[in-house]
């Protein structure tokens, strides 16, 4: 949800930047000059790159969920297998104690494997999402800097009107 909000904010900033550029009067003064084509090209590039970053974040989240679900399924299969083995071993009274111990050991091992797989997948997904978030923050910072430069230029243009 936070990524969606950031994406909307970035898109709004780009729209504002485009409006500012489109509404900026052109001047022949040597004091201020905006290369409109260059700024518009930057905006087009950001529009192309930003959705890919968001797609990567969504894909990473989906991958994390798939890994966690697979870990749960694997753990359930291991637990079910352990229970079946334990039931089979307990059918004979002389091996009941051995079967109970083996069953507990298998259940414990399955639980440990499940926790490890889950923890590893969560850590991996967190690292990838943090990287994507950092990339998005960088793009947002660049856009805010560009917007600030455009606002300063507009102010300078307004000052020239006097």
Buried (B, 14 or more C-beta within 10 A) or exposed (E): EEBEEBBEEBBEBBEBBEEBBEEBEEBEEEEBEBEEEEBBEBBEEBEEEBEEBBEBBEEBBEBBEEBBEEBEEBBEEBBEEBEEBBEEBBEEEEEEEEBEEBBEEBBEEBBEBBEEBBEEBBEBBEEBBEBBBEBBEEBBEEBBEBBEEBEEBBEEBEEEEE
